[in-house]
Amino acid sequence: MGPAASILLVSGLVVIYLIFGTIILNRIVKCGPNEVFVISGRCHIAQRPDGSRFRVGFRTLKGGRTFIWPFIERVDRLSLEVITHEMKAERVFTSDAVSNSVDCVIQLKIKGDAVSIAEAVQHFLSKTEKEIGTIASNVIESHLRTALAGMTSDQASHDRGIWPDTIRQAASDDLARMGIEIISLTVRDIKES
């Protein structure tokens, strides 16, 4: 083999090395502490809270970095940041049959533990923050209607600092099954409609 062939061979190897190196570097993704990456495409073993194991078609990454196999795996992002959603419930009846309009601000987020993230992946992976807020507000509104149905309109107006906490606690179990927690529920206004 002559010197020209050796140079050509070395040049070819360097080009191949650079191409594969670039492909590998482009397939490393970095995940911040305020988000979760859902990497799907290969089977993985997950663990339930009781310790039993089962197969799933995805893995999650919360903070850190990982390699994504080209043509095999796909990455989706799920935000763990606080979502602020405005909720207006019309025609909410109290026990004395008075119709009220209730205006609330809800702050919620996807919980960061593994079980909650797995629940949220199943329910909200393709949803926007607005859609997640709407789903959560529908759950909260049903508990709000139930709570106000058990009090008079005077009690609802005067105890505005107390009954939102009751609603938040009642809705927490339902939302936890979706991987969501309520950070705050504030009633801005309640008036007869």
C-alpha positions in Angstrom: 0.0 0.0 0.0 1.5 3.3 -1.0 1.5 6.6 0.9 -1.4 8.0 -1.1 -3.6 5.0 -0.2 -2.6 5.3 3.5 -3.6 8.9 3.5 -6.8 8.1 1.8 -7.6 5.3 4.3 -6.8 7.5 7.3 -8.9 10.4 5.8 -11.8 8.0 5.3 -11.5 6.7 8.9 -11.4 10.2 10.3 -14.5 11.2 8.3 -16.4 8.1 9.4 -15.3 8.8 13.0 -16.6 12.4 12.8 -19.9 11.3 11.3 -20.6 8.7 13.9 -19.3 11.0 16.7 -21.7 13.8 15.6 -24.6 11.3 15.4 -23.9 10.1 18.9 -23.5 13.6 20.4 -26.7 14.7 18.7 -28.6 11.8 20.4 -27.6 12.8 24.0 -30.5 14.8 25.5 -30.4 16.8 28.7 -33.4 17.1 31.0 -33.8 20.0 33.5 -35.0 19.6 37.1 -38.4 21.2 36.2 -39.3 18.6 33.5 -39.5 14.9 32.8 -38.5 13.3 29.5 -40.6 10.3 28.5 -38.5 8.1 26.3 -40.6 5.5 24.4 -39.8 2.8 21.8 -38.2 0.0 23.9 -39.5 -2.1 26.7 -38.4 -1.4 30.3 -39.1 -2.8 33.7 -41.1 -0.5 36.1 -41.8 -1.0 39.7 -45.1 -0.5 41.5 -45.3 1.0 45.1 -45.8 -2.5 46.5 -42.5 -3.7 44.9 -43.8 -5.8 42.1 -42.4 -5.3 38.7 -44.0 -5.0 35.3 -43.1 -4.2 31.7 -43.8 -0.8 30.1 -43.0 0.7 26.7 -41.3 3.8 28.0 -38.8 5.1 30.6 -38.7 8.5 32.3 -35.8 10.8 33.0 -36.2 13.6 35.6 -33.1 15.8 35.5 -29.9 14.6 34.0 -29.0 13.3 30.6 -29.3 10.1 28.5 -28.6 8.6 25.1 -31.5 8.2 22.8 -31.2 5.4 20.3 -31.6 6.7 16.7 -34.6 5.3 14.8 -35.7 3.3 17.9 -36.5 5.7 20.7 -38.5 8.9 20.8 -38.5 11.7 23.4 -41.6 13.6 24.7 -41.5 16.3 27.4 -43.7 16.7 30.4 -43.4 19.9 32.4 -43.3 19.8 36.2 -43.8 23.6 36.5 -46.8 25.2 38.3 -49.9 25.7 36.1 -52.1 28.6 36.9 -55.7 28.2 35.7 -58.7 30.4 36.1 -62.0 28.6 36.8 -65.5 30.2 36.7 -68.4 28.0 37.9 -71.8 29.3 36.9 -75.2 28.3 38.5 -73.7 26.8 41.7 -76.6 26.2 44.1 -76.4 26.5 47.8 -78.7 24.6 50.2 -81.2 27.4 50.2 -81.5 27.2 46.4 -79.6 30.3 45.6 -77.7 30.3 42.4 -74.2 31.6 42.6 -71.3 32.4 40.3 -67.9 31.4 41.7 -64.6 32.8 40.3 -61.5 30.9 41.3 -57.8 30.7 40.6 -56.2 27.3 40.8 -52.5 26.6 40.9 -51.5 23.0 40.3 -48.6 20.9 39.2 -47.6 17.3 38.3 -46.1 15.7 41.3 -42.5 14.7 41.0 -42.5 11.2 42.5 -42.2 8.2 40.2 -45.8 6.9 40.7 -47.3 10.3 40.0 -45.2 10.8 37.0 -46.2 7.5 35.6 -49.9 8.4 36.1 -49.4 11.8 34.5 -47.7 10.3 31.5 -50.7 8.1 30.9 -53.2 11.0 31.2 -51.4 14.1 30.0 -48.4 13.4 27.8 -50.0 14.9 24.7 -51.9 17.6 26.5 -51.1 21.3 26.8 -50.9 23.1 30.1 -54.3 24.7 29.4 -55.9 21.3 28.7 -54.4 19.9 31.9 -55.8 22.9 33.8 -59.2 22.4 32.2 -59.3 18.7 33.2 -58.3 19.5 36.8 -60.8 22.4 37.1 -63.6 20.1 36.0 -62.7 17.8 38.9 -62.4 20.7 41.3 -65.7 22.2 40.1 -67.6 19.1 40.9 -66.3 19.1 44.5 -67.1 22.9 44.7 -70.7 22.2 43.7 -71.0 19.5 46.3 -69.5 21.6 49.1 -71.7 24.7 48.4 -74.8 22.5 48.1 -74.2 21.7 51.8 -74.2 25.4 53.0 -76.4 28.4 52.8 -75.6 31.4 50.6 -74.7 33.4 53.7 -72.3 30.7 54.9 -70.7 30.5 51.5 -70.2 34.3 51.4 -68.9 34.7 55.0 -66.7 31.5 55.1 -64.8 32.1 51.9 -61.5 31.5 53.6 -62.6 28.1 55.0 -64.5 26.1 52.3 -61.8 26.4 49.6 -59.5 24.3 51.8 -62.3 21.7 52.2 -62.7 21.6 48.4 -58.9 21.3 47.9 -58.7 18.4 50.3 -61.7 16.6 48.7 -60.3 17.0 45.2 -56.8 16.1 46.1 -57.5 12.3 46.1 -59.1 12.4 42.6 -56.3 14.5 41.2 -53.6 12.4 42.8 -54.8 9.5 40.8 -53.9 11.6 37.7 -50.5 12.6 39.1 -51.6 16.1 40.0 -51.4 18.1 43.2 -53.2 21.4 44.0 -50.8 24.0 45.2 -53.5 26.6 45.9 -57.2 27.3 45.3 -58.2 30.9 45.8 -61.8 32.2 45.5 -61.7 35.6 43.9 -65.4 36.3 43.9 -68.7 34.6 44.8 -71.9 36.4 43.9 -75.5 35.5 43.3 -76.4 34.9 39.7 
